[in-house]
Amino acid sequence: MAGITPLELLLLGVPLALGVALLALVVVLLRRSADTRRRLAALEAHRPAGDADLAALRGELAQALRHVAVVRYDAFGDMGGRLSFSAALVDDGGDGVVLSAIHARGESRTYAKAVVGGTSDTTLTPEEQQALAAARTGKETG
């Protein structure tokens, strides 16, 4: 029986060792790739807001009723304490509502008037106009 010479053993062993090393390298790369994908997914889930996200948030914020002003007054001469009020709540475009509560000795009445683009199709009282103007400009009422 012919024996394997050291040269033949080397010629068979080197490719086998290279194959095993290549297989180990592929396994390591696949594991790292899976780990990188998991880390990327986690980062994407917790990423800071991008430009499109910020634009969407600004658009939503513009529609929030965030401009508010209240005018308190005496609706009737025989009543004191400025218990009546008009409150305007509008968004950046001037859309919203004006709420008024009129307090008298025997009763109180509450009114709501829609506002679109800074105007109402219902006539606003001077106090309601003052509240709406203050809400739109951000200046305090007197």
Phi and psi in degrees as GROMACS dihedral restraints (atoms count N, CA, C in turn):
[ dihedral_restraints ]
;  ai    aj    ak    al  type     phi  dphi    fc
    3     4     5     6     1   -83.0    20    10
    4     5     6     7     1   136.8    20    10
    6     7     8     9     1   -87.8    20    10
    7     8     9    10     1   161.5    20    10
    9    10    11    12     1   -87.9    20    10
   10    11    12    13     1   127.0    20    10
   12    13    14    15     1   -78.5    20    10
   13    14    15    16     1   159.2    20    10
   15    16    17    18     1   -59.5    20    10
   16    17    18    19     1   -32.7    20    10
   18    19    20    21     1   -67.8    20    10
   19    20    21    22     1   -42.5    20    10
   21    22    23    24     1   -64.8    20    10
   22    23    24    25     1   -40.6    20    10
   24    25    26    27     1   -61.0    20    10
   25    26    27    28     1   -41.2    20    10
   27    28    29    30     1   -65.9    20    10
   28    29    30    31     1   -41.9    20    10
   30    31    32    33     1   -66.2    20    10
   31    32    33    34     1   -31.8    20    10
   33    34    35    36     1   -83.5    20    10
   34    35    36    37     1   -36.2    20    10
   36    37    38    39     1   -74.7    20    10
   37    38    39    40     1   -37.5    20    10
   39    40    41    42     1   -63.7    20    10
   40    41    42    43     1   -50.3    20    10
   42    43    44    45     1   -61.7    20    10
   43    44    45    46     1   -37.9    20    10
   45    46    47    48     1   -64.6    20    10
   46    47    48    49     1   -42.3    20    10
   48    49    50    51     1   -65.9    20    10
   49    50    51    52     1   -41.0    20    10
   51    52    53    54     1   -63.7    20    10
   52    53    54    55     1   -39.7    20    10
   54    55    56    57     1   -63.0    20    10
   55    56    57    58     1   -43.6    20    10
   57    58    59    60     1   -65.2    20    10
   58    59    60    61     1   -43.1    20    10
   60    61    62    63     1   -63.9    20    10
   61    62    63    64     1   -40.8    20    10
   63    64    65    66     1   -65.1    20    10
   64    65    66    67     1   -42.0    20    10
   66    67    68    69     1   -62.8    20    10
   67    68    69    70     1   -42.5    20    10
   69    70    71    72     1   -63.6    20    10
   70    71    72    73     1   -39.6    20    10
   72    73    74    75     1   -63.4    20    10
   73    74    75    76     1   -42.1    20    10
   75    76    77    78     1   -62.4    20    10
   76    77    78    79     1   -42.8    20    10
   78    79    80    81     1   -62.4    20    10
   79    80    81    82     1   -44.1    20    10
   81    82    83    84     1   -62.9    20    10
   82    83    84    85     1   -44.7    20    10
   84    85    86    87     1   -64.1    20    10
   85    86    87    88     1   -40.5    20    10
   87    88    89    90     1   -64.2    20    10
   88    89    90    91     1   -41.9    20    10
   90    91    92    93     1   -63.3    20    10
   91    92    93    94     1   -44.2    20    10
   93    94    95    96     1   -65.0    20    10
   94    95    96    97     1   -37.4    20    10
   96    97    98    99     1   -63.9    20    10
   97    98    99   100     1   -44.6    20    10
   99   100   101   102     1   -64.1    20    10
  100   101   102   103     1   -40.6    20    10
  102   103   104   105     1   -65.0    20    10
  103   104   105   106     1   -41.3    20    10
  105   106   107   108     1   -64.4    20    10
  106   107   108   109     1   -40.7    20    10
  108   109   110   111     1   -62.2    20    10
  109   110   111   112     1   -42.4    20    10
  111   112   113   114     1   -62.9    20    10
  112   113   114   115     1   -44.2    20    10
  114   115   116   117     1   -66.1    20    10
  115   116   117   118     1   -38.7    20    10
  117   118   119   120     1   -64.4    20    10
  118   119   120   121     1   -42.8    20    10
  120   121   122   123     1   -62.5    20    10
  121   122   123   124     1   -39.9    20    10
  123   124   125   126     1   -65.7    20    10
  124   125   126   127     1   -41.4    20    10
  126   127   128   129     1   -65.3    20    10
  127   128   129   130     1   -41.0    20    10
  129   130   131   132     1   -64.5    20    10
  130   131   132   133     1   -34.9    20    10
  132   133   134   135     1   -68.9    20    10
  133   134   135   136     1   -27.4    20    10
  135   136   137   138     1  -115.9    20    10
  136   137   138   139     1    21.6    20    10
  138   139   140   141     1   -70.1    20    10
  139   140   141   142     1   152.7    20    10
  141   142   143   144     1   -69.8    20    10
  142   143   144   145     1   160.8    20    10
  144   145   146   147     1   -63.3    20    10
  145   146   147   148     1   136.1    20    10
  147   148   149   150     1   -91.3    20    10
  148   149   150   151     1  -177.3    20    10
  150   151   152   153     1   -59.5    20    10
  151   152   153   154     1   -42.2    20    10
  153   154   155   156     1   -66.6    20    10
  154   155   156   157     1   -39.5    20    10
  156   157   158   159     1   -64.0    20    10
  157   158   159   160     1   -42.5    20    10
  159   160   161   162     1   -64.9    20    10
  160   161   162   163     1   -39.1    20    10
  162   163   164   165     1   -64.2    20    10
  163   164   165   166     1   -40.8    20    10
  165   166   167   168     1   -65.1    20    10
  166   167   168   169     1   -41.8    20    10
  168   169   170   171     1   -64.6    20    10
  169   170   171   172     1   -40.6    20    10
  171   172   173   174     1   -63.0    20    10
  172   173   174   175     1   -39.7    20    10
  174   175   176   177     1   -63.3    20    10
  175   176   177   178     1   -41.4    20    10
  177   178   179   180     1   -68.6    20    10
  178   179   180   181     1   -39.7    20    10
  180   181   182   183     1   -64.9    20    10
  181   182   183   184     1   -34.9    20    10
  183   184   185   186     1   -63.9    20    10
  184   185   186   187     1   -24.7    20    10
  186   187   188   189     1   -92.2    20    10
  187   188   189   190     1    -1.6    20    10
  189   190   191   192     1   -77.6    20    10
  190   191   192   193     1   141.7    20    10
  192   193   194   195     1   -78.2    20    10
  193   194   195   196     1    79.3    20    10
  195   196   197   198     1  -109.9    20    10
  196   197   198   199     1    -1.8    20    10
  198   199   200   201     1  -106.0    20    10
  199   200   201   202     1   112.8    20    10
  201   202   203   204     1  -129.9    20    10
  202   203   204   205     1   139.9    20    10
  204   205   206   207     1  -148.3    20    10
  205   206   207   208     1   146.0    20    10
  207   208   209   210     1  -127.7    20    10
  208   209   210   211     1   134.6    20    10
  210   211   212   213     1  -117.5    20    10
  211   212   213   214     1   121.9    20    10
  213   214   215   216     1  -102.8    20    10
  214   215   216   217     1   144.5    20    10
  216   217   218   219     1  -161.1    20    10
  217   218   219   220     1   166.7    20    10
  219   220   221   222     1   -94.2    20    10
  220   221   222   223     1   115.0    20    10
  222   223   224   225     1   -74.9    20    10
  223   224   225   226     1   -27.7    20    10
  225   226   227   228     1  -128.7    20    10
  226   227   228   229     1   146.4    20    10
  228   229   230   231     1   -63.4    20    10
  229   230   231   232     1   -28.3    20    10
  231   232   233   234     1   -87.4    20    10
  232   233   234   235     1     1.4    20    10
  234   235   236   237     1  -114.0    20    10
  235   236   237   238     1   135.4    20    10
  237   238   239   240     1  -114.4    20    10
  238   239   240   241     1  -179.8    20    10
  240   241   242   243     1    90.6    20    10
  241   242   243   244     1     1.5    20    10
  243   244   245   246     1    45.4    20    10
  244   245   246   247     1    56.7    20    10
  246   247   248   249     1   -85.4    20    10
  247   248   249   250     1   -16.4    20    10
  249   250   251   252     1   -85.3    20    10
  250   251   252   253     1   153.1    20    10
  252   253   254   255     1  -152.8    20    10
  253   254   255   256     1   159.2    20    10
  255   256   257   258     1  -128.9    20    10
  256   257   258   259     1   130.6    20    10
  258   259   260   261     1  -124.9    20    10
  259   260   261   262     1   131.1    20    10
  261   262   263   264     1  -109.5    20    10
  262   263   264   265     1   133.1    20    10
  264   265   266   267     1  -129.0    20    10
  265   266   267   268     1   112.2    20    10
  267   268   269   270     1  -135.6    20    10
  268   269   270   271     1   159.7    20    10
  270   271   272   273     1   -94.4    20    10
  271   272   273   274     1  -171.8    20    10
  273   274   275   276     1   -62.3    20    10
  274   275   276   277     1   -28.2    20    10
  276   277   278   279     1   -88.0    20    10
  277   278   279   280     1     1.8    20    10
  279   280   281   282     1    83.0    20    10
  280   281   282   283     1    15.0    20    10
  282   283   284   285     1   -93.7    20    10
  283   284   285   286     1   138.0    20    10
  285   286   287   288     1   167.6    20    10
  286   287   288   289     1  -135.8    20    10
  288   289   290   291     1  -150.5    20    10
  289   290   291   292     1   149.6    20    10
  291   292   293   294     1  -115.9    20    10
  292   293   294   295     1   123.3    20    10
  294   295   296   297     1  -107.4    20    10
  295   296   297   298     1   135.0    20    10
  297   298   299   300     1  -131.3    20    10
  298   299   300   301     1   138.5    20    10
  300   301   302   303     1  -124.1    20    10
  301   302   303   304     1   121.1    20    10
  303   304   305   306     1  -105.8    20    10
  304   305   306   307     1   119.1    20    10
  306   307   308   309     1  -105.3    20    10
  307   308   309   310     1   126.3    20    10
  309   310   311   312     1  -123.5    20    10
  310   311   312   313     1   175.4    20    10
  312   313   314   315     1   -59.8    20    10
  313   314   315   316     1   -45.8    20    10
  315   316   317   318     1   -99.8    20    10
  316   317   318   319     1    -9.6    20    10
  318   319   320   321     1  -159.4    20    10
  319   320   321   322     1   166.5    20    10
  321   322   323   324     1  -133.4    20    10
  322   323   324   325     1   141.6    20    10
  324   325   326   327     1  -124.9    20    10
  325   326   327   328     1   145.2    20    10
  327   328   329   330     1  -124.3    20    10
  328   329   330   331     1   137.3    20    10
  330   331   332   333     1  -129.7    20    10
  331   332   333   334     1   145.3    20    10
  333   334   335   336     1  -127.9    20    10
  334   335   336   337     1   131.2    20    10
  336   337   338   339     1  -128.3    20    10
  337   338   339   340     1   128.2    20    10
  339   340   341   342     1   -72.3    20    10
  340   341   342   343     1   146.2    20    10
  342   343   344   345     1  -127.5    20    10
  343   344   345   346     1   129.6    20    10
  345   346   347   348     1  -130.5    20    10
  346   347   348   349     1   121.7    20    10
  348   349   350   351     1    63.3    20    10
  349   350   351   352     1    27.4    20    10
  351   352   353   354     1    87.0    20    10
  352   353   354   355     1     1.5    20    10
  354   355   356   357     1  -130.5    20    10
  355   356   357   358     1   160.4    20    10
  357   358   359   360     1  -123.4    20    10
  358   359   360   361     1   144.2    20    10
  360   361   362   363     1   -79.2    20    10
  361   362   363   364     1    -8.3    20    10
  363   364   365   366     1   -99.2    20    10
  364   365   366   367     1   140.3    20    10
  366   367   368   369     1   -62.9    20    10
  367   368   369   370     1   130.3    20    10
  369   370   371   372     1   -95.7    20    10
  370   371   372   373     1   140.7    20    10
  372   373   374   375     1   -71.2    20    10
  373   374   375   376     1   165.7    20    10
  375   376   377   378     1   -57.7    20    10
  376   377   378   379     1   -38.2    20    10
  378   379   380   381     1   -67.2    20    10
  379   380   381   382     1   -39.5    20    10
  381   382   383   384     1   -66.6    20    10
  382   383   384   385     1   -40.4    20    10
  384   385   386   387     1   -62.7    20    10
  385   386   387   388     1   -40.2    20    10
  387   388   389   390     1   -64.6    20    10
  388   389   390   391     1   -43.8    20    10
  390   391   392   393     1   -63.5    20    10
  391   392   393   394     1   -43.1    20    10
  393   394   395   396     1   -64.2    20    10
  394   395   396   397     1   -43.9    20    10
  396   397   398   399     1   -62.9    20    10
  397   398   399   400     1   -41.3    20    10
  399   400   401   402     1   -66.2    20    10
  400   401   402   403     1   -39.0    20    10
  402   403   404   405     1   -66.1    20    10
  403   404   405   406     1   -40.2    20    10
  405   406   407   408     1   -72.8    20    10
  406   407   408   409     1   -34.0    20    10
  408   409   410   411     1   -93.8    20    10
  409   410   411   412     1   -19.3    20    10
  411   412   413   414     1    82.3    20    10
  412   413   414   415     1     7.6    20    10
  414   415   416   417     1   -91.9    20    10
  415   416   417   418     1   144.2    20    10
  417   418   419   420     1   -67.5    20    10
  418   419   420   421     1   154.0    20    10
  420   421   422   423     1   -86.2    20    10
  421   422   423   424     1   156.5    20    10
